[in-house]
Amino acid sequence: MIQIKKDMNYGAINIDPETMGGTPVFAGTRVSIQSLFDYIETGETLDEFLENFPTVRKENAIEVLEMAKHTLTTRKSCMRILLDENMPAKVNYDFGEGHEVLTVKAMKWLGKKNGELLG
């Protein structure tokens, strides 16, 4: 039997299917992370956001902004791609550098059903 963790906590961010349908929110609140970015996008300040959402701690808002900054400025974008056995081999080279491209055949998964792969 597969155990699925119901909620994920990333410091200042909490994702729980039972809180706002799994929308990422500030830990301990029902305030979506998206709302912070919406405020900034419209030119409002962090202090204005915090005034309107008093349950959000300033440290948590700053941590979310730092996480976004770190993700966008220091990490090389990378994808793990699994190709179906029917894809032409040339496709492997069309994704560019930095991506891990695997095939069903290389993984020895030919003929397996999706459920078997999850077991």
Jmol script that loads the backbone (N, CA, C; Angstrom):
load data "model"
ATOM      1  N   MET A   1       0.842  -1.182   0.000  1.00  0.00           N
ATOM      2  CA  MET A   1       0.000   0.000   0.000  1.00  0.00           C
ATOM      3  C   MET A   1       0.889   1.248   0.000  1.00  0.00           C
ATOM      4  N   ILE A   2       0.542   2.206  -0.838  1.00  0.00           N
ATOM      5  CA  ILE A   2       1.313   3.438  -0.949  1.00  0.00           C
ATOM      6  C   ILE A   2       0.806   4.441   0.081  1.00  0.00           C
ATOM      7  N   GLN A   3       1.722   5.017   0.845  1.00  0.00           N
ATOM      8  CA  GLN A   3       1.377   6.047   1.815  1.00  0.00           C
ATOM      9  C   GLN A   3       1.539   7.402   1.141  1.00  0.00           C
ATOM     10  N   ILE A   4       0.488   8.185   1.132  1.00  0.00           N
ATOM     11  CA  ILE A   4       0.553   9.518   0.551  1.00  0.00           C
ATOM     12  C   ILE A   4       0.477  10.535   1.677  1.00  0.00           C
ATOM     13  N   LYS A   5       1.479  11.386   1.734  1.00  0.00           N
ATOM     14  CA  LYS A   5       1.505  12.431   2.757  1.00  0.00           C
ATOM     15  C   LYS A   5       0.444  13.460   2.405  1.00  0.00           C
ATOM     16  N   LYS A   6      -0.424  13.743   3.360  1.00  0.00           N
ATOM     17  CA  LYS A   6      -1.543  14.647   3.093  1.00  0.00           C
ATOM     18  C   LYS A   6      -1.112  16.088   2.917  1.00  0.00           C
ATOM     19  N   ASP A   7      -0.202  16.547   3.751  1.00  0.00           N
ATOM     20  CA  ASP A   7       0.196  17.935   3.630  1.00  0.00           C
ATOM     21  C   ASP A   7       1.708  18.039   3.538  1.00  0.00           C
ATOM     22  N   MET A   8       2.142  19.123   2.913  1.00  0.00           N
ATOM     23  CA  MET A   8       3.570  19.378   2.770  1.00  0.00           C
ATOM     24  C   MET A   8       3.859  20.744   3.357  1.00  0.00           C
ATOM     25  N   ASN A   9       4.865  20.799   4.201  1.00  0.00           N
ATOM     26  CA  ASN A   9       5.236  22.050   4.826  1.00  0.00           C
ATOM     27  C   ASN A   9       6.644  22.411   4.383  1.00  0.00           C
ATOM     28  N   TYR A  10       6.769  23.572   3.780  1.00  0.00           N
ATOM     29  CA  TYR A  10       8.059  24.065   3.303  1.00  0.00           C
ATOM     30  C   TYR A  10       8.420  25.324   4.072  1.00  0.00           C
ATOM     31  N   GLY A  11       8.567  25.211   5.370  1.00  0.00           N
ATOM     32  CA  GLY A  11       8.893  26.384   6.173  1.00  0.00           C
ATOM     33  C   GLY A  11       7.725  27.348   6.209  1.00  0.00           C
ATOM     34  N   ALA A  12       7.820  28.417   5.454  1.00  0.00           N
ATOM     35  CA  ALA A  12       6.791  29.452   5.450  1.00  0.00           C
ATOM     36  C   ALA A  12       5.571  29.063   4.624  1.00  0.00           C
ATOM     37  N   ILE A  13       5.676  27.980   3.841  1.00  0.00           N
ATOM     38  CA  ILE A  13       4.598  27.585   2.938  1.00  0.00           C
ATOM     39  C   ILE A  13       4.026  26.241   3.372  1.00  0.00           C
ATOM     40  N   ASN A  14       2.707  26.160   3.344  1.00  0.00           N
ATOM     41  CA  ASN A  14       2.040  24.899   3.640  1.00  0.00           C
ATOM     42  C   ASN A  14       1.106  24.547   2.478  1.00  0.00           C
ATOM     43  N   ILE A  15       1.137  23.270   2.076  1.00  0.00           N
ATOM     44  CA  ILE A  15       0.248  22.782   1.024  1.00  0.00           C
ATOM     45  C   ILE A  15      -0.483  21.584   1.596  1.00  0.00           C
ATOM     46  N   ASP A  16      -1.785  21.721   1.748  1.00  0.00           N
ATOM     47  CA  ASP A  16      -2.612  20.683   2.356  1.00  0.00           C
ATOM     48  C   ASP A  16      -3.923  20.606   1.584  1.00  0.00           C
ATOM     49  N   PRO A  17      -4.285  19.420   1.089  1.00  0.00           N
ATOM     50  CA  PRO A  17      -5.528  19.307   0.328  1.00  0.00           C
ATOM     51  C   PRO A  17      -6.764  19.738   1.123  1.00  0.00           C
ATOM     52  N   GLU A  18      -6.666  19.719   2.439  1.00  0.00           N
ATOM     53  CA  GLU A  18      -7.803  20.099   3.263  1.00  0.00           C
ATOM     54  C   GLU A  18      -7.820  21.590   3.603  1.00  0.00           C
ATOM     55  N   THR A  19      -6.808  22.319   3.167  1.00  0.00           N
ATOM     56  CA  THR A  19      -6.770  23.772   3.364  1.00  0.00           C
ATOM     57  C   THR A  19      -6.820  24.427   1.998  1.00  0.00           C
ATOM     58  N   MET A  20      -7.923  25.045   1.705  1.00  0.00           N
ATOM     59  CA  MET A  20      -8.115  25.750   0.429  1.00  0.00           C
ATOM     60  C   MET A  20      -7.825  24.852  -0.775  1.00  0.00           C
ATOM     61  N   GLY A  21      -8.191  23.585  -0.665  1.00  0.00           N
ATOM     62  CA  GLY A  21      -8.061  22.663  -1.787  1.00  0.00           C
ATOM     63  C   GLY A  21      -6.632  22.403  -2.228  1.00  0.00           C
ATOM     64  N   GLY A  22      -5.674  22.585  -1.344  1.00  0.00           N
ATOM     65  CA  GLY A  22      -4.277  22.325  -1.682  1.00  0.00           C
ATOM     66  C   GLY A  22      -3.529  23.524  -2.233  1.00  0.00           C
ATOM     67  N   THR A  23      -4.174  24.673  -2.250  1.00  0.00           N
ATOM     68  CA  THR A  23      -3.499  25.898  -2.695  1.00  0.00           C
ATOM     69  C   THR A  23      -2.368  26.211  -1.723  1.00  0.00           C
ATOM     70  N   PRO A  24      -1.166  26.512  -2.212  1.00  0.00           N
ATOM     71  CA  PRO A  24      -0.076  26.891  -1.295  1.00  0.00           C
ATOM     72  C   PRO A  24      -0.455  28.139  -0.500  1.00  0.00           C
ATOM     73  N   VAL A  25      -0.340  28.027   0.824  1.00  0.00           N
ATOM     74  CA  VAL A  25      -0.685  29.139   1.723  1.00  0.00           C
ATOM     75  C   VAL A  25       0.476  29.400   2.671  1.00  0.00           C
ATOM     76  N   PHE A  26       0.444  30.567   3.298  1.00  0.00           N
ATOM     77  CA  PHE A  26       1.418  30.855   4.339  1.00  0.00           C
ATOM     78  C   PHE A  26       1.125  29.948   5.523  1.00  0.00           C
ATOM     79  N   ALA A  27       2.171  29.368   6.092  1.00  0.00           N
ATOM     80  CA  ALA A  27       2.030  28.435   7.211  1.00  0.00           C
ATOM     81  C   ALA A  27       1.187  29.053   8.322  1.00  0.00           C
ATOM     82  N   GLY A  28       0.228  28.266   8.811  1.00  0.00           N
ATOM     83  CA  GLY A  28      -0.612  28.708   9.912  1.00  0.00           C
ATOM     84  C   GLY A  28      -1.723  29.655   9.516  1.00  0.00           C
ATOM     85  N   THR A  29      -1.918  29.869   8.204  1.00  0.00           N
ATOM     86  CA  THR A  29      -2.967  30.790   7.744  1.00  0.00           C
ATOM     87  C   THR A  29      -3.747  30.139   6.607  1.00  0.00           C
ATOM     88  N   ARG A  30      -4.730  30.871   6.113  1.00  0.00           N
ATOM     89  CA  ARG A  30      -5.448  30.490   4.899  1.00  0.00           C
ATOM     90  C   ARG A  30      -5.178  31.540   3.805  1.00  0.00           C
ATOM     91  N   VAL A  31      -4.073  32.241   3.908  1.00  0.00           N
ATOM     92  CA  VAL A  31      -3.697  33.282   2.946  1.00  0.00           C
ATOM     93  C   VAL A  31      -2.822  32.639   1.881  1.00  0.00           C
ATOM     94  N   SER A  32      -3.268  32.717   0.635  1.00  0.00           N
ATOM     95  CA  SER A  32      -2.512  32.082  -0.448  1.00  0.00           C
ATOM     96  C   SER A  32      -1.202  32.817  -0.723  1.00  0.00           C
ATOM     97  N   ILE A  33      -0.210  32.049  -1.137  1.00  0.00           N
ATOM     98  CA  ILE A  33       1.086  32.623  -1.532  1.00  0.00           C
ATOM     99  C   ILE A  33       0.879  33.530  -2.743  1.00  0.00           C
ATOM    100  N   GLN A  34      -0.026  33.120  -3.630  1.00  0.00           N
ATOM    101  CA  GLN A  34      -0.308  33.907  -4.834  1.00  0.00           C
ATOM    102  C   GLN A  34      -0.715  35.331  -4.491  1.00  0.00           C
ATOM    103  N   SER A  35      -1.423  35.503  -3.373  1.00  0.00           N
ATOM    104  CA  SER A  35      -1.873  36.846  -3.005  1.00  0.00           C
ATOM    105  C   SER A  35      -0.700  37.800  -2.783  1.00  0.00           C
ATOM    106  N   LEU A  36       0.410  37.305  -2.237  1.00  0.00           N
ATOM    107  CA  LEU A  36       1.595  38.152  -2.052  1.00  0.00           C
ATOM    108  C   LEU A  36       2.118  38.628  -3.405  1.00  0.00           C
ATOM    109  N   PHE A  37       2.227  37.690  -4.348  1.00  0.00           N
ATOM    110  CA  PHE A  37       2.733  38.071  -5.670  1.00  0.00           C
ATOM    111  C   PHE A  37       1.750  38.987  -6.403  1.00  0.00           C
ATOM    112  N   ASP A  38       0.455  38.796  -6.184  1.00  0.00           N
ATOM    113  CA  ASP A  38      -0.543  39.692  -6.782  1.00  0.00           C
ATOM    114  C   ASP A  38      -0.373  41.117  -6.264  1.00  0.00           C
ATOM    115  N   TYR A  39      -0.125  41.262  -4.963  1.00  0.00           N
ATOM    116  CA  TYR A  39       0.089  42.586  -4.372  1.00  0.00           C
ATOM    117  C   TYR A  39       1.318  43.250  -4.988  1.00  0.00           C
ATOM    118  N   ILE A  40       2.392  42.516  -5.057  1.00  0.00           N
ATOM    119  CA  ILE A  40       3.631  43.079  -5.602  1.00  0.00           C
ATOM    120  C   ILE A  40       3.455  43.447  -7.069  1.00  0.00           C
ATOM    121  N   GLU A  41       2.755  42.586  -7.795  1.00  0.00           N
ATOM    122  CA  GLU A  41       2.533  42.826  -9.226  1.00  0.00           C
ATOM    123  C   GLU A  41       1.762  44.124  -9.474  1.00  0.00           C
ATOM    124  N   THR A  42       0.868  44.476  -8.560  1.00  0.00           N
ATOM    125  CA  THR A  42       0.078  45.703  -8.733  1.00  0.00           C
ATOM    126  C   THR A  42       0.769  46.930  -8.140  1.00  0.00           C
ATOM    127  N   GLY A  43       2.015  46.759  -7.671  1.00  0.00           N
ATOM    128  CA  GLY A  43       2.782  47.896  -7.188  1.00  0.00           C
ATOM    129  C   GLY A  43       2.636  48.185  -5.702  1.00  0.00           C
ATOM    130  N   GLU A  44       1.920  47.340  -4.985  1.00  0.00           N
ATOM    131  CA  GLU A  44       1.783  47.554  -3.549  1.00  0.00           C
ATOM    132  C   GLU A  44       3.018  47.027  -2.833  1.00  0.00           C
ATOM    133  N   THR A  45       3.244  47.540  -1.644  1.00  0.00           N
ATOM    134  CA  THR A  45       4.446  47.181  -0.891  1.00  0.00           C
ATOM    135  C   THR A  45       4.190  45.961  -0.009  1.00  0.00           C
ATOM    136  N   LEU A  46       5.280  45.392   0.497  1.00  0.00           N
ATOM    137  CA  LEU A  46       5.180  44.281   1.433  1.00  0.00           C
ATOM    138  C   LEU A  46       4.434  44.727   2.689  1.00  0.00           C
ATOM    139  N   ASP A  47       4.706  45.938   3.162  1.00  0.00           N
ATOM    140  CA  ASP A  47       4.015  46.444   4.351  1.00  0.00           C
ATOM    141  C   ASP A  47       2.509  46.562   4.129  1.00  0.00           C
ATOM    142  N   GLU A  48       2.099  46.979   2.927  1.00  0.00           N
ATOM    143  CA  GLU A  48       0.664  47.056   2.620  1.00  0.00           C
ATOM    144  C   GLU A  48       0.041  45.659   2.620  1.00  0.00           C
ATOM    145  N   PHE A  49       0.763  44.703   2.072  1.00  0.00           N
ATOM    146  CA  PHE A  49       0.277  43.321   2.083  1.00  0.00           C
ATOM    147  C   PHE A  49       0.090  42.848   3.517  1.00  0.00           C
ATOM    148  N   LEU A  50       1.091  43.073   4.341  1.00  0.00           N
ATOM    149  CA  LEU A  50       1.040  42.617   5.735  1.00  0.00           C
ATOM    150  C   LEU A  50      -0.070  43.315   6.524  1.00  0.00           C
ATOM    151  N   GLU A  51      -0.339  44.577   6.210  1.00  0.00           N
ATOM    152  CA  GLU A  51      -1.436  45.301   6.878  1.00  0.00           C
ATOM    153  C   GLU A  51      -2.782  44.650   6.547  1.00  0.00           C
ATOM    154  N   ASN A  52      -2.927  44.220   5.297  1.00  0.00           N
ATOM    155  CA  ASN A  52      -4.189  43.632   4.864  1.00  0.00           C
ATOM    156  C   ASN A  52      -4.334  42.154   5.228  1.00  0.00           C
ATOM    157  N   PHE A  53      -3.230  41.508   5.551  1.00  0.00           N
ATOM    158  CA  PHE A  53      -3.242  40.100   5.944  1.00  0.00           C
ATOM    159  C   PHE A  53      -2.452  39.943   7.245  1.00  0.00           C
ATOM    160  N   PRO A  54      -3.028  40.375   8.366  1.00  0.00           N
ATOM    161  CA  PRO A  54      -2.294  40.404   9.636  1.00  0.00           C
ATOM    162  C   PRO A  54      -1.901  39.025  10.170  1.00  0.00           C
ATOM    163  N   THR A  55      -2.493  37.952   9.636  1.00  0.00           N
ATOM    164  CA  THR A  55      -2.106  36.614  10.103  1.00  0.00           C
ATOM    165  C   THR A  55      -0.790  36.151   9.489  1.00  0.00           C
ATOM    166  N   VAL A  56      -0.327  36.827   8.453  1.00  0.00           N
ATOM    167  CA  VAL A  56       0.948  36.473   7.813  1.00  0.00           C
ATOM    168  C   VAL A  56       2.080  37.182   8.541  1.00  0.00           C
ATOM    169  N   ARG A  57       3.068  36.406   8.979  1.00  0.00           N
ATOM    170  CA  ARG A  57       4.232  36.992   9.652  1.00  0.00           C
ATOM    171  C   ARG A  57       5.190  37.567   8.604  1.00  0.00           C
ATOM    172  N   LYS A  58       5.772  38.686   8.928  1.00  0.00           N
ATOM    173  CA  LYS A  58       6.701  39.338   7.997  1.00  0.00           C
ATOM    174  C   LYS A  58       7.850  38.402   7.617  1.00  0.00           C
ATOM    175  N   GLU A  59       8.356  37.644   8.599  1.00  0.00           N
ATOM    176  CA  GLU A  59       9.458  36.717   8.331  1.00  0.00           C
ATOM    177  C   GLU A  59       9.045  35.678   7.281  1.00  0.00           C
ATOM    178  N   ASN A  60       7.780  35.215   7.350  1.00  0.00           N
ATOM    179  CA  ASN A  60       7.312  34.224   6.385  1.00  0.00           C
ATOM    180  C   ASN A  60       7.192  34.811   4.981  1.00  0.00           C
ATOM    181  N   ALA A  61       6.704  36.042   4.894  1.00  0.00           N
ATOM    182  CA  ALA A  61       6.594  36.700   3.587  1.00  0.00           C
ATOM    183  C   ALA A  61       7.977  36.892   2.970  1.00  0.00           C
ATOM    184  N   ILE A  62       8.933  37.309   3.776  1.00  0.00           N
ATOM    185  CA  ILE A  62      10.303  37.492   3.277  1.00  0.00           C
ATOM    186  C   ILE A  62      10.903  36.149   2.863  1.00  0.00           C
ATOM    187  N   GLU A  63      10.637  35.092   3.639  1.00  0.00           N
ATOM    188  CA  GLU A  63      11.148  33.770   3.289  1.00  0.00           C
ATOM    189  C   GLU A  63      10.594  33.303   1.933  1.00  0.00           C
ATOM    190  N   VAL A  64       9.318  33.553   1.678  1.00  0.00           N
ATOM    191  CA  VAL A  64       8.721  33.175   0.396  1.00  0.00           C
ATOM    192  C   VAL A  64       9.385  33.944  -0.743  1.00  0.00           C
ATOM    193  N   LEU A  65       9.586  35.232  -0.548  1.00  0.00           N
ATOM    194  CA  LEU A  65      10.254  36.030  -1.580  1.00  0.00           C
ATOM    195  C   LEU A  65      11.686  35.558  -1.809  1.00  0.00           C
ATOM    196  N   GLU A  66      12.385  35.192  -0.747  1.00  0.00           N
ATOM    197  CA  GLU A  66      13.757  34.676  -0.872  1.00  0.00           C
ATOM    198  C   GLU A  66      13.771  33.332  -1.607  1.00  0.00           C
ATOM    199  N   MET A  67      12.769  32.483  -1.321  1.00  0.00           N
ATOM    200  CA  MET A  67      12.680  31.198  -2.021  1.00  0.00           C
ATOM    201  C   MET A  67      12.489  31.425  -3.521  1.00  0.00           C
ATOM    202  N   ALA A  68      11.611  32.350  -3.870  1.00  0.00           N
ATOM    203  CA  ALA A  68      11.370  32.662  -5.281  1.00  0.00           C
ATOM    204  C   ALA A  68      12.638  33.208  -5.932  1.00  0.00           C
ATOM    205  N   LYS A  69      13.316  34.104  -5.238  1.00  0.00           N
ATOM    206  CA  LYS A  69      14.560  34.686  -5.762  1.00  0.00           C
ATOM    207  C   LYS A  69      15.602  33.602  -5.995  1.00  0.00           C
ATOM    208  N   HIS A  70      15.765  32.730  -5.013  1.00  0.00           N
ATOM    209  CA  HIS A  70      16.749  31.665  -5.117  1.00  0.00           C
ATOM    210  C   HIS A  70      16.424  30.728  -6.280  1.00  0.00           C
ATOM    211  N   THR A  71      15.166  30.364  -6.401  1.00  0.00           N
ATOM    212  CA  THR A  71      14.750  29.457  -7.471  1.00  0.00           C
ATOM    213  C   THR A  71      14.995  30.064  -8.839  1.00  0.00           C
ATOM    214  N   LEU A  72      14.719  31.348  -8.979  1.00  0.00           N
ATOM    215  CA  LEU A  72      14.825  31.985 -10.288  1.00  0.00           C
ATOM    216  C   LEU A  72      16.218  32.463 -10.649  1.00  0.00           C
ATOM    217  N   THR A  73      17.089  32.622  -9.666  1.00  0.00           N
ATOM    218  CA  THR A  73      18.402  33.189  -9.976  1.00  0.00           C
ATOM    219  C   THR A  73      19.566  32.222  -9.808  1.00  0.00           C
ATOM    220  N   THR A  74      19.394  31.136  -9.081  1.00  0.00           N
ATOM    221  CA  THR A  74      20.550  30.277  -8.839  1.00  0.00           C
ATOM    222  C   THR A  74      20.409  28.871  -9.387  1.00  0.00           C
ATOM    223  N   ARG A  75      19.226  28.426  -9.613  1.00  0.00           N
ATOM    224  CA  ARG A  75      19.052  27.058 -10.092  1.00  0.00           C
ATOM    225  C   ARG A  75      18.954  27.022 -11.603  1.00  0.00           C
ATOM    226  N   LYS A  76      19.635  26.077 -12.169  1.00  0.00           N
ATOM    227  CA  LYS A  76      19.520  25.856 -13.591  1.00  0.00           C
ATOM    228  C   LYS A  76      18.233  25.077 -13.816  1.00  0.00           C
ATOM    229  N   SER A  77      17.433  25.551 -14.723  1.00  0.00           N
ATOM    230  CA  SER A  77      16.181  24.867 -15.015  1.00  0.00           C
ATOM    231  C   SER A  77      16.476  23.483 -15.572  1.00  0.00           C
ATOM    232  N   CYS A  78      15.895  22.480 -14.970  1.00  0.00           N
ATOM    233  CA  CYS A  78      16.152  21.108 -15.384  1.00  0.00           C
ATOM    234  C   CYS A  78      14.867  20.306 -15.293  1.00  0.00           C
ATOM    235  N   MET A  79      14.650  19.481 -16.289  1.00  0.00           N
ATOM    236  CA  MET A  79      13.492  18.594 -16.285  1.00  0.00           C
ATOM    237  C   MET A  79      13.967  17.161 -16.417  1.00  0.00           C
ATOM    238  N   ARG A  80      13.226  16.263 -15.825  1.00  0.00           N
ATOM    239  CA  ARG A  80      13.434  14.835 -16.023  1.00  0.00           C
ATOM    240  C   ARG A  80      12.324  14.393 -16.965  1.00  0.00           C
ATOM    241  N   ILE A  81      12.703  13.892 -18.129  1.00  0.00           N
ATOM    242  CA  ILE A  81      11.743  13.586 -19.178  1.00  0.00           C
ATOM    243  C   ILE A  81      11.786  12.095 -19.486  1.00  0.00           C
ATOM    244  N   LEU A  82      10.632  11.469 -19.518  1.00  0.00           N
ATOM    245  CA  LEU A  82      10.524  10.065 -19.874  1.00  0.00           C
ATOM    246  C   LEU A  82       9.786   9.980 -21.192  1.00  0.00           C
ATOM    247  N   LEU A  83      10.456   9.421 -22.204  1.00  0.00           N
ATOM    248  CA  LEU A  83       9.862   9.322 -23.527  1.00  0.00           C
ATOM    249  C   LEU A  83       9.238   7.949 -23.737  1.00  0.00           C
ATOM    250  N   ASP A  84       8.112   7.945 -24.384  1.00  0.00           N
ATOM    251  CA  ASP A  84       7.420   6.723 -24.787  1.00  0.00           C
ATOM    252  C   ASP A  84       8.286   5.975 -25.801  1.00  0.00           C
ATOM    253  N   GLU A  85       8.126   4.660 -25.849  1.00  0.00           N
ATOM    254  CA  GLU A  85       8.933   3.863 -26.783  1.00  0.00           C
ATOM    255  C   GLU A  85       8.643   4.183 -28.238  1.00  0.00           C
ATOM    256  N   ASN A  86       7.531   4.870 -28.525  1.00  0.00           N
ATOM    257  CA  ASN A  86       7.179   5.199 -29.905  1.00  0.00           C
ATOM    258  C   ASN A  86       7.756   6.531 -30.387  1.00  0.00           C
ATOM    259  N   MET A  87       8.452   7.237 -29.525  1.00  0.00           N
ATOM    260  CA  MET A  87       9.035   8.527 -29.916  1.00  0.00           C
ATOM    261  C   MET A  87      10.309   8.297 -30.718  1.00  0.00           C
ATOM    262  N   PRO A  88      10.518   9.081 -31.765  1.00  0.00           N
ATOM    263  CA  PRO A  88      11.753   8.945 -32.531  1.00  0.00           C
ATOM    264  C   PRO A  88      12.987   9.308 -31.690  1.00  0.00           C
ATOM    265  N   ALA A  89      14.090   8.637 -31.916  1.00  0.00           N
ATOM    266  CA  ALA A  89      15.316   8.864 -31.136  1.00  0.00           C
ATOM    267  C   ALA A  89      15.787  10.308 -31.237  1.00  0.00           C
ATOM    268  N   LYS A  90      15.565  10.974 -32.368  1.00  0.00           N
ATOM    269  CA  LYS A  90      16.002  12.353 -32.561  1.00  0.00           C
ATOM    270  C   LYS A  90      15.420  13.288 -31.493  1.00  0.00           C
ATOM    271  N   VAL A  91      14.250  12.968 -30.972  1.00  0.00           N
ATOM    272  CA  VAL A  91      13.595  13.825 -29.983  1.00  0.00           C
ATOM    273  C   VAL A  91      14.484  14.032 -28.763  1.00  0.00           C
ATOM    274  N   ASN A  92      15.308  13.050 -28.418  1.00  0.00           N
ATOM    275  CA  ASN A  92      16.216  13.179 -27.272  1.00  0.00           C
ATOM    276  C   ASN A  92      17.066  14.431 -27.351  1.00  0.00           C
ATOM    277  N   TYR A  93      17.412  14.864 -28.539  1.00  0.00           N
ATOM    278  CA  TYR A  93      18.322  15.985 -28.707  1.00  0.00           C
ATOM    279  C   TYR A  93      17.603  17.321 -28.820  1.00  0.00           C
ATOM    280  N   ASP A  94      16.297  17.299 -28.911  1.00  0.00           N
ATOM    281  CA  ASP A  94      15.541  18.531 -29.093  1.00  0.00           C
ATOM    282  C   ASP A  94      15.219  19.261 -27.797  1.00  0.00           C
ATOM    283  N   PHE A  95      15.563  18.699 -26.647  1.00  0.00           N
ATOM    284  CA  PHE A  95      15.221  19.312 -25.371  1.00  0.00           C
ATOM    285  C   PHE A  95      16.302  20.266 -24.864  1.00  0.00           C
ATOM    286  N   GLY A  96      17.466  20.240 -25.458  1.00  0.00           N
ATOM    287  CA  GLY A  96      18.542  21.111 -25.017  1.00  0.00           C
ATOM    288  C   GLY A  96      19.321  20.516 -23.861  1.00  0.00           C
ATOM    289  N   GLU A  97      20.346  21.232 -23.440  1.00  0.00           N
ATOM    290  CA  GLU A  97      21.214  20.740 -22.374  1.00  0.00           C
ATOM    291  C   GLU A  97      20.569  20.885 -21.009  1.00  0.00           C
ATOM    292  N   GLY A  98      21.045  20.093 -20.069  1.00  0.00           N
ATOM    293  CA  GLY A  98      20.626  20.217 -18.692  1.00  0.00           C
ATOM    294  C   GLY A  98      19.406  19.391 -18.315  1.00  0.00           C
ATOM    295  N   HIS A  99      18.832  18.671 -19.260  1.00  0.00           N
ATOM    296  CA  HIS A  99      17.654  17.864 -18.971  1.00  0.00           C
ATOM    297  C   HIS A  99      18.027  16.390 -19.017  1.00  0.00           C
ATOM    298  N   GLU A 100      17.469  15.630 -18.107  1.00  0.00           N
ATOM    299  CA  GLU A 100      17.693  14.199 -18.087  1.00  0.00           C
ATOM    300  C   GLU A 100      16.598  13.550 -18.936  1.00  0.00           C
ATOM    301  N   VAL A 101      16.993  12.959 -20.062  1.00  0.00           N
ATOM    302  CA  VAL A 101      16.031  12.347 -20.972  1.00  0.00           C
ATOM    303  C   VAL A 101      16.215  10.833 -20.934  1.00  0.00           C
ATOM    304  N   LEU A 102      15.162  10.151 -20.519  1.00  0.00           N
ATOM    305  CA  LEU A 102      15.164   8.698 -20.441  1.00  0.00           C
ATOM    306  C   LEU A 102      14.079   8.153 -21.345  1.00  0.00           C
ATOM    307  N   THR A 103      14.208   6.906 -21.728  1.00  0.00           N
ATOM    308  CA  THR A 103      13.167   6.267 -22.523  1.00  0.00           C
ATOM    309  C   THR A 103      12.598   5.085 -21.755  1.00  0.00           C
ATOM    310  N   VAL A 104      11.392   4.723 -22.109  1.00  0.00           N
ATOM    311  CA  VAL A 104      10.751   3.568 -21.502  1.00  0.00           C
ATOM    312  C   VAL A 104      11.610   2.330 -21.745  1.00  0.00           C
ATOM    313  N   LYS A 105      12.161   2.228 -22.943  1.00  0.00           N
ATOM    314  CA  LYS A 105      13.005   1.071 -23.294  1.00  0.00           C
ATOM    315  C   LYS A 105      14.264   1.042 -22.432  1.00  0.00           C
ATOM    316  N   ALA A 106      14.922   2.180 -22.281  1.00  0.00           N
ATOM    317  CA  ALA A 106      16.154   2.237 -21.484  1.00  0.00           C
ATOM    318  C   ALA A 106      15.891   1.896 -20.017  1.00  0.00           C
ATOM    319  N   MET A 107      14.710   2.222 -19.538  1.00  0.00           N
ATOM    320  CA  MET A 107      14.353   1.923 -18.150  1.00  0.00           C
ATOM    321  C   MET A 107      13.860   0.483 -17.988  1.00  0.00           C
ATOM    322  N   LYS A 108      13.778  -0.236 -19.117  1.00  0.00           N
ATOM    323  CA  LYS A 108      13.285  -1.629 -19.138  1.00  0.00           C
ATOM    324  C   LYS A 108      11.843  -1.708 -18.637  1.00  0.00           C
ATOM    325  N   TRP A 109      11.041  -0.746 -19.071  1.00  0.00           N
ATOM    326  CA  TRP A 109       9.638  -0.696 -18.671  1.00  0.00           C
ATOM    327  C   TRP A 109       8.709  -1.049 -19.822  1.00  0.00           C
ATOM    328  N   LEU A 110       9.244  -1.520 -20.945  1.00  0.00           N
ATOM    329  CA  LEU A 110       8.404  -1.877 -22.075  1.00  0.00           C
ATOM    330  C   LEU A 110       7.324  -2.857 -21.659  1.00  0.00           C
ATOM    331  N   GLY A 111       6.095  -2.604 -22.077  1.00  0.00           N
ATOM    332  CA  GLY A 111       4.991  -3.511 -21.810  1.00  0.00           C
ATOM    333  C   GLY A 111       4.385  -3.404 -20.421  1.00  0.00           C
ATOM    334  N   LYS A 112       4.945  -2.555 -19.560  1.00  0.00           N
ATOM    335  CA  LYS A 112       4.380  -2.404 -18.210  1.00  0.00           C
ATOM    336  C   LYS A 112       3.227  -1.417 -18.236  1.00  0.00           C
ATOM    337  N   LYS A 113       2.267  -1.653 -17.376  1.00  0.00           N
ATOM    338  CA  LYS A 113       1.131  -0.743 -17.239  1.00  0.00           C
ATOM    339  C   LYS A 113       1.469   0.292 -16.167  1.00  0.00           C
ATOM    340  N   ASN A 114       0.810   1.445 -16.226  1.00  0.00           N
ATOM    341  CA  ASN A 114       1.086   2.520 -15.285  1.00  0.00           C
ATOM    342  C   ASN A 114       0.988   2.064 -13.842  1.00  0.00           C
ATOM    343  N   GLY A 115      -0.014   1.300 -13.506  1.00  0.00           N
ATOM    344  CA  GLY A 115      -0.184   0.837 -12.123  1.00  0.00           C
ATOM    345  C   GLY A 115       1.002   0.021 -11.634  1.00  0.00           C
ATOM    346  N   GLU A 116       1.602  -0.756 -12.512  1.00  0.00           N
ATOM    347  CA  GLU A 116       2.758  -1.561 -12.143  1.00  0.00           C
ATOM    348  C   GLU A 116       3.969  -0.681 -11.802  1.00  0.00           C
ATOM    349  N   LEU A 117       4.061   0.452 -12.449  1.00  0.00           N
ATOM    350  CA  LEU A 117       5.186   1.346 -12.202  1.00  0.00           C
ATOM    351  C   LEU A 117       5.065   2.066 -10.864  1.00  0.00           C
ATOM    352  N   LEU A 118       3.854   2.232 -10.388  1.00  0.00           N
ATOM    353  CA  LEU A 118       3.626   2.926  -9.124  1.00  0.00           C
ATOM    354  C   LEU A 118       3.768   2.014  -7.919  1.00  0.00           C
ATOM    355  N   GLY A 119       3.722   0.728  -8.121  1.00  0.00           N
ATOM    356  CA  GLY A 119       3.743  -0.252  -7.019  1.00  0.00           C
ATOM    357  C   GLY A 119       5.022  -0.393  -6.315  1.00  0.00           C
TER     358      GLY A 119
END
end "model"
wireframe off; spacefill off
backbone 0.3
color backbone group
